[in-house]
Amino acid sequence: MRSIEVQQLKYDLTPVAGLALVVNHLKTLAPMLARVDAALPVRCGASNSDILRSYLGLPVPGKSDFEAIENHRGEEFYKQALGILLLPSSPTLRQRMDAQAHALSPHVLPMIETLLTRRSPDFGVLPCGWLPVDIDTFAMVQRRHGQGRGGPHLRRRGRVLPGAVAAPGPAALCQGHAGQPAARDPAGATPERGRAEGAAAGTAGLGVRLRRADGQHRGAERAGRATGGLAHQVENPRSTDRAELAAQIDAGLPDGQHGAVRWEHPRHGKRVALWEQPTRIEGAGRPVRRVLRLIERTISAAGQHLIVPEYELDGWTTTLPTRLVPQQIIDLYADHGTHEQFHAEFKTDLDLTRLPSGKFATNALVCELAALAMNILRLMGQQGLLGPDAPVRHSAKRRRIKTVMQELIYRAGRLIEHGRQLILGLGANDRAGIVFKRLHAQLAAAP
């Protein structure tokens, strides 16, 4: 076996050549970034648009801490790929985002909307023609104890909750994001949450929305007053007294429309009852329905006889029209569970399990920029990793964020300046070279 000698070459190499694809998306947002500089001018140092561009390049390869920018100091490719004129140091990046977080945050959500409108991605519209908009909350942790400390129900201090994350259908594109301290009600109405849900509802040209949320978002003010263009709403409240309810159905519980509720027997040892319950919510802008489903199991799916029957009760509070039967409403809500996978991608793949700052406003801005980076990666996955020339992988309807990073972002490249041109050289054995060139040409030609 021959020994391998390690040498440091004279020319510049980059391990994240995929950032060259990001710059084509940033060209779409260039006018909006210019308006940031006009609204928030600086006397000296890096402009605020350079601050946004510099941090946006960190979550794309899966970094979140401010110190990660030091790895790109003196690297010409990082500046060229993101259109940065002056790359800030990590202390400057942290201090500027801490100082300008409240002023910069309102500029990011319009960038997300513009990106999704201009690029026309596949949003995953349902067969009925509606666009599902899933809204949910999840907990995150600040690196230091600071603003927005969580209550005892979270068992840890310094947690924050993104107030709204709306991602339509299997496309998993984040249309809105808002943070709120964990001490607040996760489902409560806040200005940040309203702004995020409004962005999710207001993206132009996306058709009718089907708003889907968990049971924590139920309540008169939310179930009855779906505003901001959210045309339909499906929610999943929780109930109790399952055994008593089963006894009432055995005795002939009326559903108010079709006589007594009937049991169905999909298999031996399992029976299911499905019915609607009259619901009245004061101030509701449209009629509200509640669909209930009770499942009783005396024999498990593995054939084990149970000493005590097992009950499972689910409910859906909805403003969908009566032409949809209860089973159709349940089917429309079923895909909402996929939304939990997007939470994992947002937190782990983008390295946001622990947020980088001790200031809540800064962390909220970080999450909004991460949502923009997530959409860019998702668009790259749709356009580059699902075609016949994509690197060999199992067939799928979408590629998760980590896969996009591995196949398109983590590419070794050499930046060559020749004849007043910048050339990004990929390896001759790069298996993603063909799709990389195709995707770069498509993005460069797009308006």
Protein Blocks (a to p, Z undefined) as FASTA:
>chain_A
ZZddddddfbdcdfblmlmmmmmmmmmmmmmmmmmmmmmccfbdjdfklmmmmmmmmmmn
opabfklmmmmgoiaklmmmnopabdcdfklmmmmmmmmmmmmmmmmmmmmmmmmmmnop
aehpafkopacddddddddddfbdcehiacfklopghiacdfbdcdehjkopafbdcddd
fkbcfkbccfklmmmmmmmmmpghkajadddddfklgcjklmmmcghhiabacdddddeh
kllmmmmmmnopaehlnopaddddfbghiacdddddddddehiabdcdddddddddfbdf
kopacfbacddddddddfbdfklcfklmmmmmmmmmmmmmmmmmmmmmnopmbcfbfbfk
lmmmmmmmmmmmmmmmmmmmmmmmmcfkbccddddfbdcfklmmmmmmmpcdddddeehi
acddddfklmklmmmmmmmmmmmmpZZ
